[in-house]
Amino acid sequence: MLQYLHVSGPQGRVWVLRAFNLEIKPGELVHVTGPSGAGKSLLVRMALGSVAPASGTVLVNGQNPYKSSGAGRQGLRRVVSAVLDDEPVLNLTAEAWVALGLSCGGRPWPAAVTEARAAIERAGLGAHAGAPFAVLSRGVRYALALVRGLARKPHVLLVDWAVDDGDAVPGPLRAEFAAYLAGSGACLVTGAPGLNAVPAGGRVESLAAPAEDA
């Protein structure tokens, strides 16, 4: 599902990844840990195709996002979903914010709105559907981001959003996440188990501290 093969990535004179290898298979949850600046978020950007590795290869469903055709890259964007902490908070209701993500994943807008409403209700977050997304608590925004990510039915889910407000993630949403993995989804989470309000199972892979290039 998701492979990093001898991937390296510098930022200026600092190498945050050195010949890093990782494979996440269907049904697996992997937590990538490491100190600040070690490259955890960079791995997510590489899988999304927004940042190319300096060396090595990233494969999503066996395809290299940087060597695929335009149609191939568009297809990959439809099977990869991300929950990103630094995503802009738009002036939308929670329902419209989730629907926008589904629309960007290929759903027609009317269908995206209907699907977003159903997904929010199913997750136990219906009370927040009409509220402005920007005024909701950080934990609730995270839970809604998970709703949006799972609703896209991705092959690979990338979570780069550290939050310790586990109470903001209702039981139905936790159950949906578990069902996603049981249904052969694959998930990469940045940070140690317990720092993100998702099931704490899965395996842990550690990144080394960044090193200045000699």
Phi and psi in degrees as GROMACS dihedral restraints (atoms count N, CA, C in turn):
[ dihedral_restraints ]
;  ai    aj    ak    al  type     phi  dphi    fc
    3     4     5     6     1  -138.3    20    10
    4     5     6     7     1   124.1    20    10
    6     7     8     9     1  -133.5    20    10
    7     8     9    10     1   137.1    20    10
    9    10    11    12     1  -116.1    20    10
   10    11    12    13     1   118.0    20    10
   12    13    14    15     1  -115.1    20    10
   13    14    15    16     1   105.4    20    10
   15    16    17    18     1    52.1    20    10
   16    17    18    19     1    45.8    20    10
   18    19    20    21     1   -83.7    20    10
   19    20    21    22     1   132.9    20    10
   21    22    23    24     1  -129.3    20    10
   22    23    24    25     1   147.9    20    10
   24    25    26    27     1  -153.8    20    10
   25    26    27    28     1   113.3    20    10
   27    28    29    30     1   -91.9    20    10
   28    29    30    31     1   154.8    20    10
   30    31    32    33     1  -126.6    20    10
   31    32    33    34     1    99.2    20    10
   33    34    35    36     1    67.3    20    10
   34    35    36    37     1  -127.3    20    10
   36    37    38    39     1   -90.6    20    10
   37    38    39    40     1     2.4    20    10
   39    40    41    42     1  -106.5    20    10
   40    41    42    43     1   124.6    20    10
   42    43    44    45     1   -92.3    20    10
   43    44    45    46     1   118.2    20    10
   45    46    47    48     1   -95.6    20    10
   46    47    48    49     1   -14.5    20    10
   48    49    50    51     1  -140.0    20    10
   49    50    51    52     1   139.5    20    10
   51    52    53    54     1  -136.2    20    10
   52    53    54    55     1   109.0    20    10
   54    55    56    57     1    47.1    20    10
   55    56    57    58     1    49.7    20    10
   57    58    59    60     1   -80.9    20    10
   58    59    60    61     1   134.8    20    10
   60    61    62    63     1  -124.1    20    10
   61    62    63    64     1   135.1    20    10
   63    64    65    66     1  -160.4    20    10
   64    65    66    67     1   137.8    20    10
   66    67    68    69     1  -129.2    20    10
   67    68    69    70     1   129.5    20    10
   69    70    71    72     1  -115.4    20    10
   70    71    72    73     1   117.2    20    10
   72    73    74    75     1   -94.5    20    10
   73    74    75    76     1   164.8    20    10
   75    76    77    78     1   -53.4    20    10
   76    77    78    79     1   133.4    20    10
   78    79    80    81     1    87.7    20    10
   79    80    81    82     1     0.4    20    10
   81    82    83    84     1   -99.6    20    10
   82    83    84    85     1   144.0    20    10
   84    85    86    87     1  -116.9    20    10
   85    86    87    88     1   123.8    20    10
   87    88    89    90     1  -125.5    20    10
   88    89    90    91     1   128.0    20    10
   90    91    92    93     1   -99.1    20    10
   91    92    93    94     1   123.9    20    10
   93    94    95    96     1  -101.2    20    10
   94    95    96    97     1   116.9    20    10
   96    97    98    99     1  -110.2    20    10
   97    98    99   100     1   169.6    20    10
   99   100   101   102     1   154.0    20    10
  100   101   102   103     1   164.3    20    10
  102   103   104   105     1   -66.7    20    10
  103   104   105   106     1   164.6    20    10
  105   106   107   108     1   -56.9    20    10
  106   107   108   109     1   133.3    20    10
  108   109   110   111     1    85.3    20    10
  109   110   111   112     1     7.3    20    10
  111   112   113   114     1   -79.7    20    10
  112   113   114   115     1   -12.8    20    10
  114   115   116   117     1   112.6    20    10
  115   116   117   118     1    14.2    20    10
  117   118   119   120     1   -62.5    20    10
  118   119   120   121     1   -50.3    20    10
  120   121   122   123     1   -67.4    20    10
  121   122   123   124     1   -31.5    20    10
  123   124   125   126     1   -62.2    20    10
  124   125   126   127     1   -37.6    20    10
  126   127   128   129     1   -61.0    20    10
  127   128   129   130     1   -39.7    20    10
  129   130   131   132     1   -64.5    20    10
  130   131   132   133     1   -45.1    20    10
  132   133   134   135     1   -63.4    20    10
  133   134   135   136     1   -35.9    20    10
  135   136   137   138     1   -64.0    20    10
  136   137   138   139     1   -42.5    20    10
  138   139   140   141     1   -66.7    20    10
  139   140   141   142     1   -29.7    20    10
  141   142   143   144     1   -78.6    20    10
  142   143   144   145     1   -11.6    20    10
  144   145   146   147     1    82.7    20    10
  145   146   147   148     1    12.9    20    10
  147   148   149   150     1   -92.9    20    10
  148   149   150   151     1   -17.6    20    10
  150   151   152   153     1  -136.4    20    10
  151   152   153   154     1   126.5    20    10
  153   154   155   156     1   -87.7    20    10
  154   155   156   157     1   142.4    20    10
  156   157   158   159     1   -67.9    20    10
  157   158   159   160     1   150.8    20    10
  159   160   161   162     1   -67.2    20    10
  160   161   162   163     1   -34.6    20    10
  162   163   164   165     1  -152.9    20    10
  163   164   165   166     1   162.0    20    10
  165   166   167   168     1    91.1    20    10
  166   167   168   169     1  -175.3    20    10
  168   169   170   171     1  -135.9    20    10
  169   170   171   172     1   140.0    20    10
  171   172   173   174     1  -112.9    20    10
  172   173   174   175     1   129.4    20    10
  174   175   176   177     1  -122.7    20    10
  175   176   177   178     1   130.0    20    10
  177   178   179   180     1  -119.2    20    10
  178   179   180   181     1   116.7    20    10
  180   181   182   183     1    54.3    20    10
  181   182   183   184     1    36.1    20    10
  183   184   185   186     1    80.5    20    10
  184   185   186   187     1    -0.4    20    10
  186   187   188   189     1  -109.2    20    10
  187   188   189   190     1   142.8    20    10
  189   190   191   192     1   -88.8    20    10
  190   191   192   193     1   113.6    20    10
  192   193   194   195     1   -58.3    20    10
  193   194   195   196     1   -23.2    20    10
  195   196   197   198     1   -93.5    20    10
  196   197   198   199     1    -7.3    20    10
  198   199   200   201     1  -121.9    20    10
  199   200   201   202     1     5.0    20    10
  201   202   203   204     1   -82.0    20    10
  202   203   204   205     1   159.7    20    10
  204   205   206   207     1   -70.1    20    10
  205   206   207   208     1   171.8    20    10
  207   208   209   210     1   -57.1    20    10
  208   209   210   211     1   -43.4    20    10
  210   211   212   213     1   -65.8    20    10
  211   212   213   214     1   -36.0    20    10
  213   214   215   216     1   -66.3    20    10
  214   215   216   217     1   -41.7    20    10
  216   217   218   219     1   -65.4    20    10
  217   218   219   220     1   -38.4    20    10
  219   220   221   222     1   -63.8    20    10
  220   221   222   223     1   -39.5    20    10
  222   223   224   225     1   -63.8    20    10
  223   224   225   226     1   -39.1    20    10
  225   226   227   228     1   -65.4    20    10
  226   227   228   229     1   -38.8    20    10
  228   229   230   231     1   -62.4    20    10
  229   230   231   232     1   -23.9    20    10
  231   232   233   234     1   -84.9    20    10
  232   233   234   235     1   -12.6    20    10
  234   235   236   237     1  -112.5    20    10
  235   236   237   238     1     1.0    20    10
  237   238   239   240     1  -118.5    20    10
  238   239   240   241     1   130.9    20    10
  240   241   242   243     1  -127.8    20    10
  241   242   243   244     1   145.2    20    10
  243   244   245   246     1  -130.0    20    10
  244   245   246   247     1   144.5    20    10
  246   247   248   249     1  -113.7    20    10
  247   248   249   250     1   101.8    20    10
  249   250   251   252     1  -113.0    20    10
  250   251   252   253     1   129.4    20    10
  252   253   254   255     1   -66.6    20    10
  253   254   255   256     1   -29.7    20    10
  255   256   257   258     1   -98.7    20    10
  256   257   258   259     1    14.1    20    10
  258   259   260   261     1   -68.1    20    10
  259   260   261   262     1   138.9    20    10
  261   262   263   264     1   -58.7    20    10
  262   263   264   265     1   139.1    20    10
  264   265   266   267     1   -92.1    20    10
  265   266   267   268     1   108.9    20    10
  267   268   269   270     1   -89.0    20    10
  268   269   270   271     1   161.2    20    10
  270   271   272   273     1   -82.1    20    10
  271   272   273   274     1    71.7    20    10
  273   274   275   276     1  -133.5    20    10
  274   275   276   277     1   158.4    20    10
  276   277   278   279     1   -70.4    20    10
  277   278   279   280     1   162.7    20    10
  279   280   281   282     1   -57.8    20    10
  280   281   282   283     1   -41.1    20    10
  282   283   284   285     1   -62.9    20    10
  283   284   285   286     1   -45.3    20    10
  285   286   287   288     1   -67.3    20    10
  286   287   288   289     1   -34.2    20    10
  288   289   290   291     1   -65.3    20    10
  289   290   291   292     1   -43.4    20    10
  291   292   293   294     1   -65.7    20    10
  292   293   294   295     1   -42.0    20    10
  294   295   296   297     1   -62.2    20    10
  295   296   297   298     1   -36.8    20    10
  297   298   299   300     1   -61.3    20    10
  298   299   300   301     1   -41.9    20    10
  300   301   302   303     1   -62.9    20    10
  301   302   303   304     1   -39.2    20    10
  303   304   305   306     1   -68.3    20    10
  304   305   306   307     1   -38.0    20    10
  306   307   308   309     1   -64.0    20    10
  307   308   309   310     1   -41.1    20    10
  309   310   311   312     1   -64.8    20    10
  310   311   312   313     1   -24.1    20    10
  312   313   314   315     1   -84.6    20    10
  313   314   315   316     1     2.8    20    10
  315   316   317   318     1   115.1    20    10
  316   317   318   319     1    -5.3    20    10
  318   319   320   321     1   -78.2    20    10
  319   320   321   322     1   140.3    20    10
  321   322   323   324     1   -61.3    20    10
  322   323   324   325     1   148.5    20    10
  324   325   326   327     1   -56.0    20    10
  325   326   327   328     1   -47.9    20    10
  327   328   329   330     1   -57.9    20    10
  328   329   330   331     1   -41.2    20    10
  330   331   332   333     1   -68.3    20    10
  331   332   333   334     1   -36.4    20    10
  333   334   335   336     1   -63.4    20    10
  334   335   336   337     1   -41.2    20    10
  336   337   338   339     1   -65.5    20    10
  337   338   339   340     1   -45.7    20    10
  339   340   341   342     1   -61.6    20    10
  340   341   342   343     1   -44.2    20    10
  342   343   344   345     1   -67.0    20    10
  343   344   345   346     1   -39.0    20    10
  345   346   347   348     1   -62.8    20    10
  346   347   348   349     1   -45.2    20    10
  348   349   350   351     1   -60.2    20    10
  349   350   351   352     1   -44.8    20    10
  351   352   353   354     1   -66.3    20    10
  352   353   354   355     1   -39.9    20    10
  354   355   356   357     1   -66.4    20    10
  355   356   357   358     1   -40.4    20    10
  357   358   359   360     1   -65.4    20    10
  358   359   360   361     1   -42.8    20    10
  360   361   362   363     1   -64.3    20    10
  361   362   363   364     1   -44.6    20    10
  363   364   365   366     1   -61.1    20    10
  364   365   366   367     1   -32.2    20    10
  366   367   368   369     1   -81.1    20    10
  367   368   369   370     1    -5.7    20    10
  369   370   371   372     1    83.3    20    10
  370   371   372   373     1    22.9    20    10
  372   373   374   375     1  -118.0    20    10
  373   374   375   376     1    20.1    20    10
  375   376   377   378     1   -58.0    20    10
  376   377   378   379     1   -28.9    20    10
  378   379   380   381     1   -64.8    20    10
  379   380   381   382     1   -18.6    20    10
  381   382   383   384     1  -100.8    20    10
  382   383   384   385     1    -2.9    20    10
  384   385   386   387     1   -57.5    20    10
  385   386   387   388     1   -40.9    20    10
  387   388   389   390     1   -92.6    20    10
  388   389   390   391     1     0.0    20    10
  390   391   392   393     1   -81.0    20    10
  391   392   393   394     1   148.9    20    10
  393   394   395   396     1   -59.9    20    10
  394   395   396   397     1   127.3    20    10
  396   397   398   399     1   -58.0    20    10
  397   398   399   400     1   -37.9    20    10
  399   400   401   402     1   -65.9    20    10
  400   401   402   403     1   -24.6    20    10
  402   403   404   405     1   -93.1    20    10
  403   404   405   406     1    -7.1    20    10
  405   406   407   408     1   -72.5    20    10
  406   407   408   409     1   157.2    20    10
  408   409   410   411     1   -64.9    20    10
  409   410   411   412     1   158.5    20    10
  411   412   413   414     1   -58.0    20    10
  412   413   414   415     1   -40.7    20    10
  414   415   416   417     1   -64.6    20    10
  415   416   417   418     1   -41.1    20    10
  417   418   419   420     1   -69.1    20    10
  418   419   420   421     1   -39.1    20    10
  420   421   422   423     1   -60.9    20    10
  421   422   423   424     1   -39.1    20    10
  423   424   425   426     1   -62.2    20    10
  424   425   426   427     1   -45.7    20    10
  426   427   428   429     1   -60.5    20    10
  427   428   429   430     1   -41.8    20    10
  429   430   431   432     1   -67.1    20    10
  430   431   432   433     1   -33.3    20    10
  432   433   434   435     1   -65.2    20    10
  433   434   435   436     1   -37.2    20    10
  435   436   437   438     1   -64.9    20    10
  436   437   438   439     1   -41.6    20    10
  438   439   440   441     1   -55.7    20    10
  439   440   441   442     1   -48.6    20    10
  441   442   443   444     1   -63.5    20    10
  442   443   444   445     1   -43.4    20    10
  444   445   446   447     1   -62.6    20    10
  445   446   447   448     1   -44.1    20    10
  447   448   449   450     1   -71.7    20    10
  448   449   450   451     1   -34.4    20    10
  450   451   452   453     1   -64.2    20    10
  451   452   453   454     1   -23.9    20    10
  453   454   455   456     1   -75.5    20    10
  454   455   456   457     1    -6.3    20    10
  456   457   458   459     1    52.4    20    10
  457   458   459   460     1    55.0    20    10
  459   460   461   462     1   -78.5    20    10
  460   461   462   463     1   156.6    20    10
  462   463   464   465     1   -74.1    20    10
  463   464   465   466     1   -35.3    20    10
  465   466   467   468     1  -128.7    20    10
  466   467   468   469     1   129.4    20    10
  468   469   470   471     1  -113.6    20    10
  469   470   471   472     1   127.5    20    10
  471   472   473   474     1  -112.2    20    10
  472   473   474   475     1   125.2    20    10
  474   475   476   477     1  -120.1    20    10
  475   476   477   478     1   111.9    20    10
  477   478   479   480     1  -126.1    20    10
  478   479   480   481     1    69.6    20    10
  480   481   482   483     1  -155.6    20    10
  481   482   483   484     1    98.4    20    10
  483   484   485   486     1   -78.2    20    10
  484   485   486   487     1   127.0    20    10
  486   487   488   489     1  -152.0    20    10
  487   488   489   490     1   139.5    20    10
  489   490   491   492     1  -111.1    20    10
  490   491   492   493     1    10.7    20    10
  492   493   494   495     1   -89.7    20    10
  493   494   495   496     1    71.4    20    10
  495   496   497   498     1   -62.8    20    10
  496   497   498   499     1   -26.1    20    10
  498   499   500   501     1   -65.9    20    10
  499   500   501   502     1   -18.7    20    10
  501   502   503   504     1   -76.9    20    10
  502   503   504   505     1   -12.4    20    10
  504   505   506   507     1  -101.5    20    10
  505   506   507   508     1   105.1    20    10
  507   508   509   510     1   -65.0    20    10
  508   509   510   511     1   159.4    20    10
  510   511   512   513     1   -54.7    20    10
  511   512   513   514     1   -43.1    20    10
  513   514   515   516     1   -60.0    20    10
  514   515   516   517     1   -34.8    20    10
  516   517   518   519     1   -71.8    20    10
  517   518   519   520     1   -38.6    20    10
  519   520   521   522     1   -60.7    20    10
  520   521   522   523     1   -41.6    20    10
  522   523   524   525     1   -65.1    20    10
  523   524   525   526     1   -37.5    20    10
  525   526   527   528     1   -65.7    20    10
  526   527   528   529     1   -38.1    20    10
  528   529   530   531     1   -63.4    20    10
  529   530   531   532     1   -44.3    20    10
  531   532   533   534     1   -62.0    20    10
  532   533   534   535     1   -39.2    20    10
  534   535   536   537     1   -66.9    20    10
  535   536   537   538     1   -34.5    20    10
  537   538   539   540     1   -60.7    20    10
  538   539   540   541     1   -45.7    20    10
  540   541   542   543     1   -66.4    20    10
  541   542   543   544     1   -41.8    20    10
  543   544   545   546     1   -63.6    20    10
  544   545   546   547     1   -26.1    20    10
  546   547   548   549     1   -88.5    20    10
  547   548   549   550     1    20.7    20    10
  549   550   551   552     1    78.4    20    10
  550   551   552   553     1    22.3    20    10
  552   553   554   555     1   -73.9    20    10
  553   554   555   556     1   161.1    20    10
  555   556   557   558     1  -126.3    20    10
  556   557   558   559     1   138.5    20    10
  558   559   560   561     1  -136.9    20    10
  559   560   561   562     1   130.3    20    10
  561   562   563   564     1  -110.2    20    10
  562   563   564   565     1   126.9    20    10
  564   565   566   567     1  -121.1    20    10
  565   566   567   568     1   129.4    20    10
  567   568   569   570     1   -84.2    20    10
  568   569   570   571     1   131.8    20    10
  570   571   572   573     1   105.8    20    10
  571   572   573   574     1   160.0    20    10
  573   574   575   576     1   -73.0    20    10
  574   575   576   577     1   153.5    20    10
  576   577   578   579     1   -53.9    20    10
  577   578   579   580     1   135.2    20    10
  579   580   581   582     1   100.8    20    10
  580   581   582   583     1   -21.7    20    10
  582   583   584   585     1   -84.5    20    10
  583   584   585   586     1   -15.1    20    10
  585   586   587   588     1  -121.5    20    10
  586   587   588   589     1   141.3    20    10
  588   589   590   591     1   -82.5    20    10
  589   590   591   592     1    61.6    20    10
  591   592   593   594     1  -132.5    20    10
  592   593   594   595     1   167.3    20    10
  594   595   596   597     1   -51.2    20    10
  595   596   597   598     1   140.4    20    10
  597   598   599   600     1   -86.6    20    10
  598   599   600   601     1     5.7    20    10
  600   601   602   603     1   -74.1    20    10
  601   602   603   604     1  -165.7    20    10
  603   604   605   606     1    88.2    20    10
  604   605   606   607     1   180.0    20    10
  606   607   608   609     1  -106.2    20    10
  607   608   609   610     1   163.9    20    10
  609   610   611   612     1  -117.2    20    10
  610   611   612   613     1   131.4    20    10
  612   613   614   615     1  -118.9    20    10
  613   614   615   616     1   135.5    20    10
  615   616   617   618     1  -109.0    20    10
  616   617   618   619     1   141.3    20    10
  618   619   620   621     1  -100.5    20    10
  619   620   621   622     1   145.2    20    10
  621   622   623   624     1   -77.5    20    10
  622   623   624   625     1   161.3    20    10
  624   625   626   627     1   -63.9    20    10
  625   626   627   628     1   146.0    20    10
  627   628   629   630     1   -60.5    20    10
  628   629   630   631     1   148.3    20    10
  630   631   632   633     1  -129.1    20    10
  631   632   633   634     1   138.6    20    10
  633   634   635   636     1   -71.3    20    10
  634   635   636   637     1   133.6    20    10
  636   637   638   639     1   -68.4    20    10
  637   638   639   640     1   127.9    20    10
